[in-house]
Amino acid sequence: RAGRPYARSVPSKHCLPKAALPDPGLVFDTLLLREKFEEHPGGISSLFFAFA
């Protein structure tokens, strides 16, 4: 119903064991690692935009 806090009340049918999950380091290197660093022209930190 609208206006109520969301909570997952249905149990998952397909639980993955922790051994089946990929290595967190591999996930980071594959998805988040950047090729090269490009400094912002105004010298603004990228965290500034994350907190905005």
DADA-V689210 format. One record per residue. N is the residue number from 1. RES is the residue in three letters. PHI is phi as a letter, one per 20 degrees, with the letter a starting at -180 (* if undefined). OMEGA is omega in whole degrees, -180 to 180 (NA if undefined). D_FIRST is the distance of its C-alpha to the first C-alpha in whole Angstrom. Layout:
BEGIN
n:N res:RES phi:PHI omega:OMEGA d_first:D_FIRST
n:N res:RES phi:PHI omega:OMEGA d_first:D_FIRST
END
This chain:
BEGIN
n:1 res:ARG phi:* omega:-178 d_first:0
n:2 res:ALA phi:f omega:176 d_first:4
n:3 res:GLY phi:n omega:180 d_first:7
n:4 res:ARG phi:d omega:179 d_first:6
n:5 res:PRO phi:f omega:-179 d_first:9
n:6 res:TYR phi:e omega:173 d_first:9
n:7 res:ALA phi:b omega:179 d_first:12
n:8 res:ARG phi:f omega:-177 d_first:13
n:9 res:SER phi:d omega:-180 d_first:13
n:10 res:VAL phi:d omega:179 d_first:15
n:11 res:PRO phi:f omega:180 d_first:19
n:12 res:SER phi:f omega:179 d_first:21
n:13 res:LYS phi:e omega:-175 d_first:24
n:14 res:HIS phi:c omega:178 d_first:26
n:15 res:CYS phi:e omega:177 d_first:27
n:16 res:LEU phi:e omega:173 d_first:30
n:17 res:PRO phi:f omega:-178 d_first:33
n:18 res:LYS phi:g omega:180 d_first:33
n:19 res:ALA phi:f omega:-179 d_first:37
n:20 res:ALA phi:e omega:-180 d_first:35
n:21 res:LEU phi:f omega:180 d_first:34
n:22 res:PRO phi:f omega:178 d_first:36
n:23 res:ASP phi:f omega:-179 d_first:38
n:24 res:PRO phi:g omega:179 d_first:36
n:25 res:GLY phi:f omega:178 d_first:39
n:26 res:LEU phi:f omega:178 d_first:40
n:27 res:VAL phi:f omega:179 d_first:36
n:28 res:PHE phi:f omega:-178 d_first:37
n:29 res:ASP phi:f omega:-178 d_first:40
n:30 res:THR phi:f omega:-172 d_first:39
n:31 res:LEU phi:d omega:-168 d_first:36
n:32 res:LEU phi:d omega:-177 d_first:36
n:33 res:LEU phi:f omega:-179 d_first:40
n:34 res:ARG phi:e omega:-178 d_first:42
n:35 res:GLU phi:f omega:-180 d_first:45
n:36 res:LYS phi:b omega:-179 d_first:47
n:37 res:PHE phi:e omega:175 d_first:46
n:38 res:GLU phi:d omega:-179 d_first:46
n:39 res:GLU phi:f omega:178 d_first:46
n:40 res:HIS phi:f omega:-178 d_first:44
n:41 res:PRO phi:g omega:-180 d_first:47
n:42 res:GLY phi:e omega:180 d_first:46
n:43 res:GLY phi:m omega:-178 d_first:46
n:44 res:ILE phi:e omega:178 d_first:42
n:45 res:SER phi:f omega:178 d_first:41
n:46 res:SER phi:f omega:178 d_first:38
n:47 res:LEU phi:f omega:177 d_first:36
n:48 res:PHE phi:g omega:-179 d_first:36
n:49 res:PHE phi:f omega:179 d_first:33
n:50 res:ALA phi:f omega:-179 d_first:31
n:51 res:PHE phi:e omega:-178 d_first:31
n:52 res:ALA phi:f omega:NA d_first:30
END
